[in-house]
Amino acid sequence: MRVESLETRLQLGLGISLMLLICAAWWLGHDALHRSTEAYVLSRLQHDAEALLGKLRRTPAGEAQLRCNGMMSIYGQPLSGHYFKIVGDGAPILSRSLWDGDLKVSILGAGRERVWRAAGPAGQRLLVRAAGYQLGQRDITIAVAEDLTPLLGVLRGFENLFAVLAVGGLVLMVLIQRLILRRTFALLRPAYRDIDALERGGKRRISEQVPSEILPLVRKLNGLLQVYDKRLERSRNAAGNLAHALKAPLNLMMQQLDRIDGGIGEEDRRICGDQVLRVRQLIERELKRARIAGGGSPGSIFDPGGELPVLKDVLIRLHAGKALAIDCEVNLAGPLAADREDMLELVGTLLDNACKWARGQVLCRLEPTAGGAVVLIEDDGPGCSDEELRILGARGLRLDEQVDGHGLGLSIAREIVALYGGEIRFGRSPRLGGFQVRIDLPVMEVMTTG
């Protein structure tokens, strides 16, 4: 499945956001301009209505009559776009500008006001304001109208100019953002070059001279690279140790075979058989470690609550000749932020060692600490003396030649603990009386959300 580029997604998101912003600004501006224009026209209409009211007088018959002296000339020009109509008890008074037209006006009580839009005599778009007044003891209604076409034309020109400027501004901002994004992504080029050099073997880690948003990812990758380097070193050491351990019995077999002249004596057969058995034990030891470690995903977390029961079953089958009771206590709130394969090899190797020496009981306990987690592995075997505890874990050392194995298990455990910057200590178990291994790992729990 093709994943869209970040640059394209950012540009698209920015373009849509700017377009929505400009549309909202245009709509708000359009509404504000039209409201302001209408309020301005209404204030002029009110002023003209009050001026007309001042020119009205009552006839002896009680009808309203408009004095023509001082009349505003705009209302005398035919179809000028400015009109009025005065209605009361008598005949309505119309402005000369209406020519043969008329305004439909209903009588309003004094103090009441009404505003509406209507079509003018020449198809004009009129804004009409009608208000009720009291002249003498009688009510009259004065309606004044003005053609909005010239003002709407000016507003339309302004809105068209705003639209052109908005589109141009949108295109300019998108281009500027495109340039900014490309310059920003260019800051990742040192990391790209380091990855290429890493593939060619020219570097061992990625440069951390990257933007702060990418820095955690780069540090995680560098951490994984360091883990894999350590694991590769461990694998090379294990291969070298195994080759060294196999070399001696194979040389001895070759020496015995060189001494054979004609037939094979019982002593030679016994020596060759013992050495072949030893080689087989060494190979079985490595295969057992592989079965304990399992497949695992690189970089995955270690969940002791789910992994230890499986590991316990494997060890019981591997040591089927003993009636072992393996107790696993996990007092952690969640998985550990450590590689599953590393932790299975570490705990599996130490538990396998405890099962070989135990009389019948093995205990494994995991508990949280202030700086990480602690692993305690104990057995009820004979334990070790103070001198043996001091030298324990040295590569290739075997404390009991009768127990199959080449003495690398505890040394491998030291290497894994050192990889995580932890500490491993050996002693006597106060609970079971045998051997005890305490491992302090500075790896935190991974809290899970339910």
Backbone hydrogen bonds, N-H to C=O, Kabsch-Sander energy under -0.5 kcal/mol:
donor,donor_aa,acceptor,acceptor_aa,energy
9,R,5,S,-2.0
10,L,6,L,-2.8
11,Q,7,E,-2.5
12,L,8,T,-2.6
13,G,9,R,-2.7
14,L,10,L,-2.7
15,G,11,Q,-2.7
16,I,12,L,-2.5
17,S,13,G,-2.3
18,L,14,L,-2.8
19,M,15,G,-2.4
20,L,16,I,-2.6
21,L,17,S,-2.4
22,I,18,L,-2.8
23,C,19,M,-2.6
24,A,20,L,-2.5
25,A,21,L,-2.5
26,W,22,I,-2.8
27,W,23,C,-2.6
28,L,24,A,-2.7
29,G,25,A,-2.7
30,H,26,W,-3.0
31,D,27,W,-2.6
32,A,28,L,-2.6
33,L,29,G,-2.9
34,H,30,H,-2.2
35,R,31,D,-2.4
36,S,32,A,-2.6
37,T,33,L,-2.6
38,E,34,H,-2.6
39,A,35,R,-2.6
40,Y,36,S,-2.3
41,V,37,T,-2.5
42,L,38,E,-2.6
43,S,39,A,-2.0
44,R,40,Y,-1.6
45,L,41,V,-2.6
46,Q,42,L,-2.6
47,H,43,S,-1.9
48,D,44,R,-2.5
49,A,45,L,-2.5
50,E,46,Q,-2.4
51,A,47,H,-1.9
52,L,48,D,-2.6
53,L,49,A,-2.4
54,G,50,E,-1.6
55,K,51,A,-0.7
55,K,52,L,-1.0
56,L,53,L,-1.1
57,R,65,Q,-2.1
59,T,63,E,-2.8
62,G,59,T,-2.5
65,Q,57,R,-2.8
67,R,55,K,-2.5
71,M,68,C,-1.9
75,Y,72,M,-1.6
76,G,73,S,-1.7
77,Q,73,S,-0.7
79,L,97,S,-3.0
80,S,77,Q,-1.4
83,Y,145,A,-2.1
85,K,143,A,-2.3
86,I,93,I,-2.9
87,V,85,K,-0.5
87,V,141,T,-2.5
88,G,90,G,-0.5
93,I,86,I,-2.8
94,L,92,P,-0.5
95,S,84,F,-2.0
97,S,75,Y,-2.2
98,L,95,S,-1.4
99,W,96,R,-1.6
101,G,98,L,-3.2
105,V,103,L,-0.9
111,G,132,G,-2.5
112,R,109,G,-2.0
114,R,130,A,-2.8
116,W,128,V,-2.2
118,A,126,L,-2.0
120,G,124,Q,-2.9
123,G,120,G,-1.7
126,L,118,A,-2.9
126,L,124,Q,-1.0
127,L,146,E,-2.3
128,V,116,W,-3.3
128,V,126,L,-0.6
129,R,144,V,-2.7
130,A,114,R,-3.1
131,A,142,I,-1.8
132,G,112,R,-2.5
133,Y,140,I,-3.1
135,L,133,Y,-0.5
135,L,138,R,-3.0
136,G,134,Q,-0.6
138,R,135,L,-1.8
140,I,133,Y,-2.6
141,T,87,V,-2.8
142,I,131,A,-2.3
143,A,85,K,-2.9
143,A,141,T,-0.5
144,V,129,R,-2.7
145,A,83,Y,-3.0
146,E,127,L,-1.5
147,D,81,G,-2.2
148,L,125,R,-3.2
152,L,148,L,-3.0
153,G,149,T,-2.1
154,V,150,P,-1.8
155,L,151,L,-2.5
156,R,152,L,-2.6
157,G,153,G,-2.1
158,F,154,V,-2.2
159,E,155,L,-2.6
160,N,156,R,-2.4
161,L,157,G,-2.2
162,F,158,F,-2.6
163,A,159,E,-2.5
164,V,160,N,-2.3
165,L,161,L,-2.6
166,A,162,F,-2.7
167,V,163,A,-2.6
168,G,164,V,-2.5
169,G,165,L,-2.8
170,L,166,A,-2.7
171,V,167,V,-2.5
172,L,168,G,-2.5
173,M,169,G,-2.8
174,V,170,L,-2.4
175,L,171,V,-2.3
176,I,172,L,-2.5
177,Q,173,M,-2.8
178,R,174,V,-2.3
179,L,175,L,-2.2
180,I,176,I,-2.5
181,L,177,Q,-2.9
182,R,178,R,-2.3
183,R,179,L,-2.2
184,T,180,I,-2.4
185,F,181,L,-3.0
186,A,182,R,-1.3
187,L,183,R,-0.5
187,L,184,T,-1.5
188,L,185,F,-1.6
189,R,186,A,-1.6
192,Y,188,L,-2.1
193,R,189,R,-2.8
194,D,190,P,-2.2
195,I,191,A,-2.2
196,D,192,Y,-2.3
197,A,193,R,-2.6
198,L,194,D,-2.4
199,E,195,I,-2.1
200,R,196,D,-1.6
201,G,197,A,-0.6
201,G,198,L,-0.7
202,G,197,A,-2.8
203,K,197,A,-0.8
210,V,208,E,-1.9
214,I,211,P,-1.3
215,L,211,P,-1.4
218,V,214,I,-2.2
219,R,215,L,-2.6
220,K,216,P,-2.1
221,L,217,L,-2.3
222,N,218,V,-2.6
223,G,219,R,-2.3
224,L,220,K,-2.3
225,L,221,L,-2.6
226,Q,222,N,-2.2
227,V,223,G,-2.2
228,Y,224,L,-2.7
229,D,225,L,-2.2
230,K,226,Q,-2.4
231,R,227,V,-2.6
232,L,228,Y,-2.6
233,E,229,D,-2.5
234,R,230,K,-2.5
235,S,231,R,-2.5
236,R,232,L,-2.5
237,N,233,E,-2.5
238,A,234,R,-2.8
239,A,235,S,-2.6
240,G,236,R,-2.7
241,N,237,N,-3.0
242,L,238,A,-2.7
243,A,239,A,-2.5
244,H,240,G,-2.6
245,A,241,N,-2.9
246,L,242,L,-2.4
247,K,243,A,-1.5
248,A,244,H,-1.1
250,L,246,L,-1.9
251,N,247,K,-2.6
252,L,248,A,-2.3
253,M,249,P,-2.2
254,M,250,L,-2.4
255,Q,251,N,-2.4
256,Q,252,L,-2.3
257,L,253,M,-2.7
258,D,254,M,-2.2
259,R,255,Q,-1.3
260,I,256,Q,-0.6
260,I,257,L,-0.7
261,D,263,G,-0.6
262,G,260,I,-0.5
263,G,261,D,-1.2
265,G,263,G,-0.6
269,R,265,G,-2.5
270,R,266,E,-2.4
271,I,267,E,-2.5
272,C,268,D,-2.7
273,G,269,R,-2.5
274,D,270,R,-2.5
275,Q,271,I,-2.2
276,V,272,C,-2.6
277,L,273,G,-2.4
278,R,274,D,-2.0
279,V,275,Q,-2.4
280,R,276,V,-2.3
281,Q,277,L,-2.3
282,L,278,R,-2.3
283,I,279,V,-2.3
284,E,280,R,-2.8
285,R,281,Q,-2.2
286,E,282,L,-1.8
287,L,283,I,-2.3
288,K,284,E,-2.5
289,R,285,R,-2.0
290,A,286,E,-1.9
291,R,287,L,-2.2
292,I,288,K,-2.3
293,A,289,R,-2.4
294,G,290,A,-2.1
300,S,297,S,-2.0
302,F,336,L,-2.2
303,D,301,I,-0.6
306,G,303,D,-0.9
307,E,303,D,-2.2
308,L,304,P,-2.2
310,V,306,G,-0.5
311,L,307,E,-2.4
312,K,308,L,-2.9
313,D,309,P,-1.9
314,V,310,V,-2.0
315,L,311,L,-2.4
316,I,312,K,-2.2
317,R,313,D,-1.9
318,L,314,V,-2.3
319,H,315,L,-2.1
320,A,317,R,-1.0
322,K,319,H,-1.9
324,L,322,K,-1.4
325,A,360,G,-1.9
326,I,324,L,-0.6
327,D,325,A,-0.6
327,D,362,V,-2.8
329,E,364,C,-3.0
330,V,328,C,-0.5
331,N,329,E,-0.6
331,N,366,L,-2.8
336,L,302,F,-3.2
337,A,444,M,-2.5
338,A,336,L,-2.2
340,R,300,S,-0.9
343,M,339,D,-2.4
344,L,340,R,-2.6
345,E,341,E,-2.1
346,L,342,D,-2.5
347,V,343,M,-2.9
348,G,344,L,-2.3
349,T,345,E,-2.1
350,L,346,L,-1.9
351,L,347,V,-2.6
352,D,348,G,-2.4
353,N,349,T,-2.1
354,A,350,L,-2.3
355,C,351,L,-2.6
356,K,352,D,-1.6
357,W,353,N,-1.5
358,A,354,A,-2.2
362,V,325,A,-2.6
363,L,378,E,-2.7
364,C,327,D,-2.9
365,R,376,L,-2.8
366,L,329,E,-2.7
367,E,374,V,-2.2
369,T,372,G,-2.3
372,G,369,T,-0.6
373,A,441,L,-2.5
374,V,367,E,-2.8
375,V,439,I,-2.7
376,L,365,R,-3.0
377,I,437,V,-2.3
378,E,363,L,-2.7
379,D,435,F,-1.6
380,D,361,Q,-1.4
389,L,385,S,-2.5
390,R,386,D,-1.5
391,I,387,E,-1.7
392,L,388,E,-1.0
394,A,391,I,-1.5
397,L,394,A,-1.8
403,V,400,D,-1.3
404,D,402,Q,-0.6
412,I,408,L,-2.6
413,A,409,G,-2.0
414,R,410,L,-2.0
415,E,411,S,-1.8
416,I,412,I,-2.1
417,V,413,A,-2.4
418,A,414,R,-2.6
419,L,415,E,-1.8
420,Y,416,I,-1.2
421,G,418,A,-1.3
422,G,417,V,-2.7
423,E,440,D,-2.0
425,R,438,R,-2.7
427,G,436,Q,-2.3
429,S,434,G,-3.0
433,G,429,S,-1.5
434,G,379,D,-1.2
436,Q,427,G,-2.5
437,V,377,I,-2.6
438,R,425,R,-2.8
439,I,375,V,-2.6
440,D,423,E,-2.9
441,L,373,A,-2.9
441,L,439,I,-0.6
443,V,441,L,-1.4
446,V,335,P,-3.8
447,M,445,E,-0.8
